């Protein structure tokens, strides 16, 4: 069993922790500890140092460390064992990790990053999605498209965005690539909220037509056309979104 207190120290024998100097020390301790877990500086199954040791390393009180530990426990990133101590959880699901994505990423200034991620992943996923497609996949994509059309007819933007989002997530699942699927799940809430923001601003502009053409290209196993359509669709949405943001800043 690995003990963090005796592993992965720097040349001076100290853990890779930076003393906290900011006002909101609990959040800073929590952020550092969560990064150490996600970056696998602290490995699953390893025992955490004591509250006293952590408080000394971070340069904060035991109360602050205890509050940060409680936040990590709530996300099931760490667990307490009676009479033994606190350990890094061995199983960390995508739904748990998604809770660590800061809501700051949903700010308007980072929408470009979200669109860029989607363009790279969704456009690049098309050949694999087409290669692994099944008739059931086409039926499911067509069902999402029909629901989007119904929502547009009823002017229900929220449900339109939900089905739009599911359409795009489905294409990722069609790749059968575990890393793509898991990464999308980790970013689930960020991508979903971004979709709502776009639909709220754009309404149903061009979305239905692009989705219909993408399904046709997938059905025909035309990876080049499907990828080109997805790229055009995503970059076009961002251009519209960005233009509207600039107009708002000027007004």
C-alpha positions as CSV (number, residue, x, y, z in Angstrom):
1,X,0.0,0.0,0.0
2,X,1.4,3.4,-1.0
3,X,1.7,6.2,1.5
4,X,1.7,9.7,0.0
5,X,3.8,10.9,2.9
6,X,6.7,8.8,1.8
7,X,6.3,9.0,-2.0
8,X,6.7,11.5,-4.9
9,X,8.6,14.1,-3.0
10,X,10.8,16.7,-4.6
11,X,14.6,17.0,-4.1
12,X,14.2,18.6,-0.7
13,X,11.9,15.8,0.5
14,X,8.7,18.0,0.3
15,X,5.4,17.0,-1.3
16,X,4.5,18.8,-4.6
17,X,2.3,21.3,-2.7
18,X,2.4,25.1,-2.9
19,X,1.7,27.1,0.3
20,X,-1.6,28.9,0.2
21,X,-1.5,32.7,0.2
22,X,-5.0,33.6,-1.1
23,X,-8.0,34.7,0.9
24,X,-10.3,31.8,0.1
25,X,-7.9,29.2,1.4
26,X,-10.4,26.4,1.6
27,X,-11.0,26.5,-2.2
28,X,-7.3,26.9,-2.9
29,X,-6.5,23.8,-0.9
30,X,-9.4,21.9,-2.5
31,X,-8.2,23.0,-6.0
32,X,-4.6,21.9,-5.4
33,X,-5.6,18.6,-3.9
34,X,-8.1,17.8,-6.7
35,X,-5.4,18.6,-9.3
36,X,-2.9,16.3,-7.6
37,X,-5.5,13.5,-7.7
38,X,-6.5,14.2,-11.4
39,X,-2.8,14.5,-12.5
40,X,-2.1,11.2,-10.6
41,X,0.5,12.8,-8.4
42,X,-1.6,11.1,-5.7
43,X,-2.4,7.7,-7.0
44,X,-5.7,5.7,-6.3
45,X,-5.4,3.7,-3.1
46,X,-2.7,5.9,-1.6
47,X,-3.0,7.2,1.9
48,X,-3.3,10.9,2.5
49,X,-1.0,12.7,4.9
50,X,-2.6,13.6,8.2
51,X,-4.5,16.9,8.6
52,X,-1.5,18.3,10.6
53,X,0.9,17.4,7.8
54,X,-1.3,18.9,5.1
55,X,-1.9,22.0,7.1
56,X,1.8,22.5,7.5
57,X,2.5,21.8,3.8
58,X,-0.2,24.2,2.6
59,X,0.5,26.8,5.3
60,X,-3.1,26.9,6.5
61,X,-5.1,25.8,9.6
62,X,-6.4,22.2,10.2
63,X,-9.9,23.6,9.9
64,X,-9.2,24.8,6.3
65,X,-7.7,21.4,5.4
66,X,-10.7,19.6,7.0
67,X,-13.2,21.6,5.0
68,X,-11.3,20.9,1.7
69,X,-11.2,17.2,2.6
70,X,-15.0,17.2,3.1
71,X,-15.5,18.6,-0.4
72,X,-13.3,15.9,-1.9
73,X,-15.2,13.3,0.1
74,X,-18.5,14.6,-1.3
75,X,-17.2,14.0,-4.8
76,X,-16.0,10.5,-3.8
77,X,-12.5,11.4,-4.7
78,X,-11.2,10.3,-1.3
79,X,-12.6,8.0,1.4
80,X,-12.1,7.5,5.1
81,X,-11.3,4.1,6.6
82,X,-12.1,3.7,10.3
83,X,-9.0,3.4,12.4
84,X,-6.7,3.7,9.3
85,X,-7.0,7.2,7.7
86,X,-8.0,8.8,4.5
87,X,-7.3,7.4,1.1
88,X,-7.5,8.3,-2.6
89,X,-10.6,6.5,-4.0
90,X,-9.7,3.7,-6.4
91,X,-12.7,4.2,-8.7
92,X,-13.3,7.7,-10.1
93,X,-16.1,7.8,-12.6
94,X,-16.7,10.3,-15.4
95,X,-19.7,11.7,-13.6
96,X,-17.5,12.3,-10.5
97,X,-14.8,14.0,-12.6
98,X,-17.3,16.2,-14.4
99,X,-18.0,17.8,-11.0
100,X,-14.5,19.2,-11.0
101,X,-14.9,21.2,-14.2
102,X,-15.1,24.8,-13.0
103,X,-18.2,26.7,-14.1
104,X,-15.8,29.5,-15.2
105,X,-15.3,27.6,-18.4
106,X,-18.9,28.5,-19.3
107,X,-18.0,32.2,-19.6
108,X,-18.4,33.9,-22.9
109,X,-14.6,34.4,-23.2
110,X,-14.1,30.6,-23.3
111,X,-16.8,29.7,-25.7
112,X,-14.2,29.6,-28.5
113,X,-12.4,26.9,-26.6
114,X,-15.6,24.8,-26.4
115,X,-16.3,25.3,-30.1
116,X,-12.7,24.5,-31.0
117,X,-12.9,21.3,-28.9
118,X,-16.1,20.2,-30.6
119,X,-14.7,21.0,-34.0
120,X,-11.6,18.9,-33.5
121,X,-13.4,16.0,-31.8
122,X,-16.6,15.8,-33.7
123,X,-15.2,16.5,-37.2
124,X,-12.3,14.2,-36.5
125,X,-14.6,11.5,-35.2
126,X,-16.6,11.2,-38.4
127,X,-14.6,8.5,-40.2
128,X,-14.6,6.3,-37.1
129,X,-18.3,6.9,-36.4
130,X,-19.2,6.1,-40.0
131,X,-17.0,3.0,-40.0
132,X,-18.7,1.6,-36.8
133,X,-22.3,2.8,-37.5
134,X,-25.3,0.5,-37.3
135,X,-28.8,0.8,-38.7
136,X,-29.9,1.5,-35.1
137,X,-27.5,4.4,-34.8
138,X,-29.1,6.0,-37.9
139,X,-32.6,5.5,-36.5
140,X,-31.5,7.1,-33.2
141,X,-30.0,10.1,-35.0
142,X,-33.1,10.5,-37.1
143,X,-35.2,10.3,-33.9
144,X,-33.3,13.2,-32.4
145,X,-33.7,15.2,-35.6
146,X,-37.5,14.6,-35.6
147,X,-37.7,15.7,-31.9
148,X,-35.7,18.8,-32.8
149,X,-38.1,19.6,-35.6
150,X,-41.1,19.1,-33.2
151,X,-39.5,21.4,-30.7
152,X,-38.8,24.1,-33.3
153,X,-42.4,23.9,-34.4
154,X,-43.5,24.4,-30.8
155,X,-40.8,27.1,-30.2
156,X,-39.3,25.0,-27.3
157,X,-35.7,26.1,-27.4
158,X,-34.7,24.2,-24.2
159,X,-35.9,20.8,-25.5
160,X,-34.5,21.6,-28.9
161,X,-31.1,22.2,-27.4
162,X,-31.4,19.0,-25.3
163,X,-32.0,16.8,-28.4
164,X,-29.4,18.7,-30.4
165,X,-26.9,17.9,-27.7
166,X,-27.9,14.3,-27.6
167,X,-27.5,14.1,-31.4
168,X,-23.9,15.3,-31.1
169,X,-23.1,13.0,-28.1
170,X,-24.5,10.1,-30.1
171,X,-22.0,10.6,-32.8
172,X,-19.2,10.4,-30.3
173,X,-20.6,7.1,-29.0
174,X,-20.8,5.7,-32.5
175,X,-17.0,5.8,-32.7
176,X,-16.8,3.0,-30.1
177,X,-13.7,4.8,-28.9
178,X,-13.6,4.6,-25.1
179,X,-11.4,7.7,-24.7
180,X,-13.6,9.9,-26.9
181,X,-16.7,8.7,-25.1
182,X,-15.2,9.1,-21.6
183,X,-13.9,12.6,-22.3
184,X,-17.3,13.7,-23.6
185,X,-18.8,12.4,-20.4
186,X,-16.3,14.3,-18.2
187,X,-17.1,17.5,-20.1
188,X,-20.8,16.6,-20.3
189,X,-22.2,19.6,-18.2
190,X,-19.9,22.1,-19.9
191,X,-20.9,20.9,-23.5
192,X,-24.5,20.7,-22.6
193,X,-24.7,24.2,-21.1
194,X,-22.8,25.6,-24.1
195,X,-25.4,24.0,-26.4
196,X,-28.2,25.7,-24.5
197,X,-26.4,29.1,-24.7
198,X,-26.0,28.7,-28.5
199,X,-29.6,27.7,-29.1
200,X,-30.9,30.5,-26.9
201,X,-29.0,33.0,-29.1
202,X,-29.4,31.3,-32.5
203,X,-32.8,29.6,-32.0
204,X,-33.1,27.1,-34.8
205,X,-31.0,28.9,-37.4
206,X,-29.6,26.3,-39.9
207,X,-29.4,23.6,-37.2
208,X,-32.1,21.3,-38.7
209,X,-30.7,21.5,-42.2
210,X,-27.2,20.7,-41.2
211,X,-28.3,17.8,-39.0
212,X,-30.4,16.3,-41.9
213,X,-27.4,16.6,-44.3
214,X,-25.0,15.0,-41.7
215,X,-27.4,12.0,-41.3
216,X,-27.5,11.6,-45.1
217,X,-23.7,11.7,-45.4
218,X,-23.3,9.2,-42.5
219,X,-25.9,6.9,-44.1
220,X,-24.1,7.1,-47.4
221,X,-20.8,6.4,-45.6
222,X,-19.3,9.6,-47.0
223,X,-16.8,10.5,-44.2
224,X,-15.3,13.4,-46.2
225,X,-18.8,15.0,-46.7
226,X,-19.9,14.3,-43.1
227,X,-16.7,15.8,-41.7
228,X,-17.0,18.9,-43.9
229,X,-20.6,19.4,-42.9
230,X,-19.8,19.1,-39.2
231,X,-16.9,21.5,-39.4
232,X,-19.0,24.0,-41.3
233,X,-21.9,23.6,-38.9
234,X,-19.8,24.1,-35.7
235,X,-17.6,27.0,-37.1
236,X,-20.7,28.7,-38.5
237,X,-22.4,28.5,-35.1
238,X,-19.4,30.1,-33.4
239,X,-19.2,32.9,-36.0
240,X,-22.8,33.7,-35.4
241,X,-22.4,33.5,-31.6
242,X,-19.3,35.6,-31.7
243,X,-20.8,38.3,-34.0
244,X,-23.8,38.6,-31.6
245,X,-21.5,38.9,-28.6
246,X,-19.6,41.8,-30.4
247,X,-22.8,43.5,-31.4
248,X,-23.9,43.4,-27.7
249,X,-20.6,44.9,-26.6
250,X,-21.0,47.8,-29.1
251,X,-24.6,48.6,-28.2
